[in-house]
Amino acid sequence: MTFDPAHDARQTAEAVAVIRAHTDLVPELALVLGSGLGALADEVEDAVVVPTADVPHYPRSTVEGHAGQLVLGTLAGTPVLVIQGRVHLYEGHDARAVGFPVRLAHALGVRRIVLTNAAGGINPAFGPGTLMLISDHINMASANPLAGAVGEGETRFPDMSNPYDESWREAARRVALELKVPYREGVYVWTSGPSYETPAEIRFFAQAGADAVGMSTVPEAIQAAALGVPVLGISTITNPAAGLDPTPLDHADVLEVGRRVRDQLSTWVRAIVAETRPA
């Protein structure tokens, strides 16, 4: 099917209209929550919850640990949209569909996006439970949400030299230091999934400079760049990547580690939101 920008814009407008029937809140910031990290949405005040199944054209989330709902309200004094349950390429969606939540967030008024994910640790110093501030990414999925005609409001060739906003990362570093939240900083590599990576692939990614690997985040960061929306990315390292530990990889372990560090992650994210909200 040929991508039609006008049709794409109509789909976004129809989705916005449904959400506006529930609330007139204009979110300034969006939070996209990864596997096992959805509890952060519980901290939103005056929350209005809209199931994504009720939002026309919203791609369906089918993965355990992704609730499939939008939460609009206030966090740390900032109007927010929490995307509680993202969608992935491996669920059968194309890359354009994976970028839909970001386009919807932008259409609702969002001007900054925090992307979180659960990831496998490639850097041996990044053990399970490590919070990693994403400094850059590598796209190994051979997919891009911008392929095809130029969407409404998008840049045809967005600059990707600063995909995870450096000034925002500096604020996140300062907040982590003040709160004594331990973190690392590193490069995230995106694979299409749903199979985990092989040991040979992990060795290849390590040689390429990657510190963590996962199946999300990069298409959303690319979509945000095309719309001129700054992004901050945080990975929760939930397991050693393939070949670094003799234990077979299991999604249940991913969810468990996500639950274990969620309080620390929530504390950091709340403080980042409070620190960087407009005056």
RAGI-V492031 format. One record per residue. PHI is phi in radians with two decimals (NA if undefined). OMEGA is omega in whole degrees, 0 to 359 (* if undefined). NEAR is the number of other C-alpha atoms within 10 Angstrom. Layout:
<<PHI:OMEGA:NEAR> <PHI:OMEGA:NEAR>>
This chain:
<<NA:180:3> <-1.26:179:6> <-1.24:181:13> <-1.98:182:13> <-0.99:180:14> <-1.14:178:11> <-1.14:178:11> <-1.03:180:16> <-1.14:178:17> <-1.12:179:13> <-1.06:179:17> <-1.10:180:23> <-1.10:179:15> <-1.16:177:15> <-1.17:178:20> <-1.06:182:17> <-1.05:179:15> <-1.14:179:14> <-1.16:179:22> <-1.15:175:13> <-1.24:179:8> <-1.67:184:12> <-2.76:175:15> <-1.80:178:10> <-1.05:175:17> <-1.83:182:17> <-1.25:179:21> <-1.58:185:20> <-2.38:175:25> <-2.00:175:26> <-2.09:176:26> <-1.82:188:24> <-1.79:182:26> <-1.55:184:26> <-0.95:177:26> <1.32:185:28> <-1.91:187:28> <-1.17:184:24> <-1.13:178:17> <-1.02:180:20> <-1.13:180:24> <-1.19:182:11> <-1.57:180:14> <-1.27:181:22> <-1.58:181:17> <0.91:188:11> <-1.28:169:19> <-2.00:185:16> <-1.86:179:18> <-2.13:176:18> <-1.06:180:14> <-1.14:177:23> <-1.13:179:13> <-1.56:183:12> <-1.69:182:19> <-1.07:175:16> <1.28:179:16> <-1.33:181:20> <-1.12:185:22> <-1.42:175:19> <-1.66:186:20> <-2.13:189:14> <-1.81:176:15> <-1.03:182:13> <1.68:177:22> <-2.15:191:19> <-1.21:181:20> <1.32:176:22> <-2.64:177:21> <-1.87:180:23> <-2.10:179:23> <-2.00:181:27> <3.08:184:22> <-2.19:176:21> <-2.31:180:23> <0.93:177:17> <1.38:182:13> <-2.02:174:19> <-1.17:187:21> <-2.30:168:28> <-2.08:177:30> <-1.82:177:29> <-1.64:188:27> <-1.68:183:27> <2.05:181:25> <-1.50:177:30> <-2.03:188:27> <-2.31:176:25> <-1.04:186:20> <-1.23:177:15> <-1.39:179:16> <1.80:178:12> <-1.43:173:15> <-1.44:186:15> <-1.10:179:22> <-1.10:179:20> <-1.14:180:20> <-1.11:177:26> <-1.42:184:26> <-1.00:180:21> <-1.01:178:22> <-1.22:178:24> <-1.12:178:25> <-1.14:179:19> <-1.03:179:26> <-1.07:180:23> <-1.16:178:17> <-1.41:178:23> <2.09:183:16> <-1.10:180:21> <-2.14:176:18> <-2.59:182:24> <-2.37:171:26> <-1.78:179:21> <-1.85:175:24> <-2.04:178:27> <-2.72:168:25> <-1.73:186:28> <-2.46:173:31> <-1.56:181:28> <-1.46:175:29> <-1.65:176:27> <-1.13:184:19> <-1.09:178:12> <-1.41:183:11> <-1.79:182:23> <-1.40:178:17> <-0.96:183:20> <1.71:177:24> <-1.23:171:22> <-1.69:184:26> <-2.07:172:25> <-1.30:184:22> <-1.39:179:24> <-1.66:183:19> <-2.93:178:19> <-2.45:174:22> <-2.19:181:16> <-1.66:178:14> <-1.88:183:14> <-1.59:181:17> <0.94:179:9> <-2.49:181:17> <-2.64:182:18> <-1.20:182:19> <-1.71:181:20> <-1.11:183:12> <1.85:180:13> <-1.16:181:12> <-1.36:179:15> <-1.32:181:20> <-1.05:178:12> <1.38:183:13> <-1.65:171:17> <-1.50:181:15> <-1.07:181:14> <-2.17:183:10> <-1.18:176:16> <-1.21:181:12> <-2.06:181:13> <-1.35:180:8> <-2.46:188:13> <-1.15:178:22> <-2.07:196:24> <-0.79:185:18> <-1.12:180:14> <-1.16:177:12> <-1.23:176:18> <-1.10:177:20> <-1.09:176:11> <-1.09:179:16> <-1.13:178:22> <-1.10:181:19> <-1.09:179:14> <-1.11:180:20> <-1.06:179:18> <-1.13:181:12> <-1.13:183:10> <-1.57:183:12> <1.02:175:10> <-1.58:179:14> <-1.24:179:13> <-2.68:171:18> <-2.12:176:16> <-2.32:183:18> <-2.98:185:19> <-1.72:181:21> <-1.85:177:32> <-1.94:182:27> <-1.74:171:22> <-2.07:187:22> <-1.30:183:19> <1.21:1:15> <-1.48:176:12> <-1.22:173:9> <-1.22:186:19> <-1.39:175:18> <-1.51:176:12> <-0.97:180:13> <-1.15:178:11> <-1.12:179:14> <-1.11:177:24> <-1.08:178:16> <-1.11:180:12> <-1.11:179:19> <-1.09:178:18> <-1.15:179:10> <-1.41:176:12> <1.78:180:16> <-1.46:178:22> <-1.88:182:28> <-2.64:183:30> <-2.36:178:30> <-2.82:188:23> <-2.04:183:25> <-2.66:167:27> <1.31:185:28> <-1.07:179:27> <-1.08:178:25> <-1.20:178:25> <-1.15:178:26> <-1.15:179:22> <-1.07:179:25> <-1.12:180:24> <-1.08:180:21> <-1.16:180:22> <-1.71:179:20> <1.29:182:17> <-1.80:178:19> <-1.11:183:20> <-2.22:168:26> <-2.10:181:23> <-2.13:178:25> <-2.33:175:29> <-1.78:167:30> <-1.75:179:31> <-1.33:186:28> <-1.81:183:29> <-2.89:171:26> <-1.21:178:24> <-1.20:186:28> <-0.95:178:21> <1.56:181:17> <-1.70:181:15> <-2.62:183:10> <-1.26:182:8> <-1.35:177:10> <-1.05:181:9> <-1.29:184:17> <-2.52:181:10> <-1.08:178:15> <-1.06:178:12> <-1.18:177:14> <-1.01:181:22> <-1.13:183:18> <-1.14:179:16> <-1.17:176:21> <-1.02:178:27> <-1.17:184:18> <-1.18:184:15> <-1.81:188:19> <-1.11:180:19> <-1.16:179:14> <-1.13:178:14> <-1.11:180:24> <-1.07:179:16> <-1.05:181:15> <-1.16:182:21> <-1.14:178:22> <-1.00:181:18> <-1.19:176:20> <-1.11:179:22> <-1.07:180:21> <-1.11:183:15> <-1.20:189:16> <-1.87:179:13> <-1.23:180:15> <-1.10:177:8> <-1.22:*:4>>
